[in-house]
Amino acid sequence: METKAYFPGPTKVRDNVRQARSLETMNPDMDPEFYEMYSLLGKDIGKIIGTDNQVLILSGEGILGLEAACASLTEPGDRVLVLENGIFGEGFADFVTIYGGIPVVLKFDRLRAMDTQLLQEYLERDHDFKYATLVHCDTPSGVLNPLSDICPMLKRYGILSVVDAVASSGGEPVDADRNMLDICLGASQKAFSAPVGLTFASVSEAAFKSMESRKVPIASYYMNLLSFKDSIANQWFPYSMPASDILGLRRAVDNILDEGIYEFQERHRRIANAVRNAIREYGLSLHLENGYSNTVTVVEMPHSIDVDVFLKRLKKEKGLLLSGSIGYLKNKVIRIGHMGENANMTELLFVFEAMDSIIERMGYKSTEKLKELFMKHMA
Ligand SMILES: *Cc1c(COP(=O)(O)O)cnc(C)c1O
């Protein structure tokens, strides 16, 4: 049986993106046209995440960007505010530590979007930080945090912001400039729907300045964002760029621009709303109390259904690969990814039809069908 996966990344890749990756490439070191293409692609990604800042595209999966931001900003002894209400948020503390910084972790309720009142009170007491890290959509729980409140608040206290927007960018408005983000991180394999392999990072002037005024040099070659700053002007990259990956991302970005950024995000809103309404009406619970991201929905299964068995049966009997979660949510919830190419009516109908069938076979009784509820809410 053919298997279809609805993960919160990596997502389905459209044919034209796969074909673009097989085209003959320019020489990424020597050909001025490659630099032009790279620069324009950065600008177009900037349009999607709402920034005029320089957008660097790096060869490596999403995690590379998170570590590169911390490597480039952190000097030994720097205090860094780690805001967290999820597993990716918490993980930033490790990157800060690796580069000699002192992470100060501020924990928020993991079932809700970050409480900005609480952050305000905290910053009033202590704001001696070079930068703060946070995650826009923390994928294991699907919680979406309010960048428009948090990042301008950090800025008022003179704190730079590093935002992991890997799971949100494209599908949710990030508005990096309006929300005053200093470093905004994304990756190819989530809502952009290109294969795994590229990170992008928008970097503000203030963030570049902070890197330039370091007393201790950046303790990495590969993760040094500053070395990309003048790469277009100097026609020199610190290492050869993966030209085929970049051609693929170029096509994937064009797919979004051709659809229209607003329309693309509107499609995510409609699908996500219908998914949440269908789940609720069916009698299952959403994991979160608020702060739902339009890119992923995290669902609590009834106690009578073992999550692990449920997921295995979906795969074996229906060819549907859904994801459980990780860490403290392992075996507790299932995640339906509706990002990019997966955020479509036909895709979700397939998901819900398979879920209906296996839920029934596992003895859970409901008078409703997820598939029909979803269709009703899409109408
Ligand atoms: C996917 C993702 C990343 C990249 O890491 P993976 O190894 O692909 O999981 C980083 N941050 C978030 C929030 C993500 O969802």
The ligand as an SDF file (V2000), in Angstrom:
LIG
                    3D

 15 15  0  0  0  0  0  0  0  0999 V2000
   10.7040   21.1580   12.4220 C   0  0  0  0  0  0  0  0  0  0  0  0
   11.1220   22.1550   13.3850 C   0  0  0  0  0  0  0  0  0  0  0  0
   12.4680   22.5050   13.5180 C   0  0  0  0  0  0  0  0  0  0  0  0
   13.5090   21.8150   12.7180 C   0  0  0  0  0  0  0  0  0  0  0  0
   13.8260   20.6110   13.3030 O   0  0  0  0  0  0  0  0  0  0  0  0
   13.4610   19.1290   12.8920 P   0  0  0  0  0  0  0  0  0  0  0  0
   14.6930   18.3800   13.1220 O   0  0  0  0  0  0  0  0  0  0  0  0
   13.0050   19.1290   11.4800 O   0  0  0  0  0  0  0  0  0  0  0  0
   12.3520   18.7030   13.8110 O   0  0  0  0  0  0  0  0  0  0  0  0
   12.7960   23.5020   14.4140 C   0  0  0  0  0  0  0  0  0  0  0  0
   11.8540   24.1160   15.1590 N   0  0  0  0  0  0  0  0  0  0  0  0
   10.5490   23.8060   15.0560 C   0  0  0  0  0  0  0  0  0  0  0  0
    9.5630   24.5280   15.9100 C   0  0  0  0  0  0  0  0  0  0  0  0
   10.1490   22.8150   14.1640 C   0  0  0  0  0  0  0  0  0  0  0  0
    8.8560   22.4860   14.0520 O   0  0  0  0  0  0  0  0  0  0  0  0
  1  2  1  0
  2  3  1  0
  2 14  2  0
  3  4  1  0
  3 10  2  0
  4  5  1  0
  5  6  1  0
  6  7  2  0
  6  8  1  0
  6  9  1  0
 10 11  1  0
 11 12  2  0
 12 13  1  0
 12 14  1  0
 14 15  1  0
M  END
$$$$
